[in-house]
Amino acid sequence: MKLWFGIITEKLEASKAFYRRLFDCEVIYDSDWFVLLRSGQSELGFMLPNLEAQAPIFRPAFGGKGAWITIDVDDAQAEYQRIAALGVSIEVELRDEPWGDRHFVVIDPNGIGVDIVQHQLPQASAPEGAELTLNR
């Protein structure tokens, strides 16, 4: 089984450019109605809204809220410096979380938060009710 994510948007070209520029995604399919990108074993698709050939569930455009994408990296500090040097606005500054993540966030052209994360051993206890088990 393979899991990949798709976003219905008018912003095909801007989305493709963003993910290629920031994360060196490979374009594996590119048309006037759909773009599919690959990074390692992960794929991310962008499709135009309101396509009659698509089932009704796949027609409305994404509204820009309630989703995020995570990019796992080996060195969040280096990625932060690289992406900031590109002039990309940083939504959440680089920080260390008690559960062990070092991360920062940028916003893609569709309003989706892209969380760039380096997983580390926890530095402190987790918030009450949270579990620190990491099975990767």
C-alpha positions in Angstrom: 0.0 0.0 0.0 1.2 3.5 -0.8 -0.3 6.7 0.6 -0.1 10.0 -1.3 -1.9 13.3 -1.0 -3.8 15.4 -3.5 -4.9 19.0 -3.4 -7.7 20.5 -5.6 -6.6 24.0 -6.6 -6.5 26.6 -9.3 -2.8 27.1 -8.4 -1.1 24.3 -10.3 1.9 26.2 -11.6 2.5 28.1 -8.3 2.2 24.8 -6.3 4.6 23.0 -8.7 7.1 25.8 -8.5 7.0 26.0 -4.7 7.6 22.3 -4.1 10.3 22.1 -6.8 12.1 25.2 -5.6 12.0 24.5 -1.8 12.1 20.7 -1.8 13.5 19.7 -5.2 10.4 17.6 -6.0 10.5 15.7 -9.3 7.7 16.3 -11.7 6.4 12.9 -12.7 3.2 14.1 -14.5 2.4 17.6 -15.8 -0.7 18.6 -17.7 -3.0 21.6 -17.9 -5.3 20.0 -15.4 -3.1 17.9 -13.1 0.5 17.9 -11.7 2.1 15.0 -9.8 5.3 15.5 -7.8 7.6 13.0 -6.2 10.0 13.3 -3.3 11.6 10.0 -2.4 8.8 7.5 -2.0 6.2 10.2 -1.4 3.9 11.8 -4.1 1.9 15.0 -4.0 -0.8 15.8 -6.6 -2.5 19.1 -7.6 -5.6 19.0 -9.7 -7.9 21.8 -11.1 -11.3 22.1 -9.5 -14.7 21.6 -11.2 -13.5 19.0 -13.7 -16.6 17.3 -15.1 -14.7 14.1 -15.7 -14.1 13.8 -11.9 -16.6 12.5 -9.4 -18.4 15.3 -7.6 -16.4 14.6 -4.4 -13.2 15.6 -6.3 -14.5 18.9 -7.8 -14.5 21.6 -5.1 -11.3 23.5 -4.5 -9.4 23.2 -1.2 -10.4 26.0 1.1 -6.9 26.6 2.6 -7.6 25.5 6.2 -7.4 22.2 8.2 -4.5 20.5 6.5 -0.7 20.3 6.8 2.1 18.6 5.1 5.3 17.4 6.9 8.7 17.2 5.3 11.1 15.1 7.4 14.7 16.3 7.3 18.0 15.4 8.9 18.9 19.0 9.8 16.1 21.5 10.5 18.6 24.3 11.2 20.3 23.9 7.8 16.9 23.7 6.0 15.7 26.8 7.9 18.8 28.8 6.8 18.5 27.5 3.2 14.8 28.3 2.8 15.0 31.7 4.6 17.9 32.6 2.2 15.5 31.9 -0.7 13.4 34.8 0.7 10.5 32.5 1.7 8.4 33.8 4.5 8.6 31.7 7.7 5.2 31.2 9.4 6.5 29.5 12.5 10.1 30.2 13.4 12.6 27.3 14.1 11.9 25.8 17.5 12.4 22.7 19.6 9.3 20.9 21.0 9.2 19.0 24.3 8.3 15.8 22.5 11.5 16.0 20.5 10.8 17.7 17.2 12.9 20.6 15.9 10.8 22.3 13.2 9.6 25.4 11.4 6.7 26.1 9.1 6.2 27.8 5.7 2.9 28.2 3.9 2.4 26.8 0.4 0.5 28.7 -2.4 -2.7 26.9 -1.3 -2.5 28.1 2.3 -1.3 24.7 3.6 1.2 24.8 6.4 4.4 22.8 5.4 6.1 21.6 8.6 9.8 21.0 8.1 10.7 18.6 10.9 13.8 17.0 12.4 12.9 14.2 14.8 15.1 14.2 17.9 15.0 12.5 21.3 12.6 14.3 23.7 14.2 17.1 25.7 11.5 17.2 28.4 8.3 15.4 29.3 5.4 15.5 26.9 2.3 17.7 27.6 -0.2 16.0 29.9 -2.1 13.3 28.0 0.5 13.1 25.2 2.6 10.0 24.5 6.3 10.1 23.6 6.4 6.8 21.7 7.9 7.3 18.2 7.8 4.2 15.9 9.7 5.1 12.8 
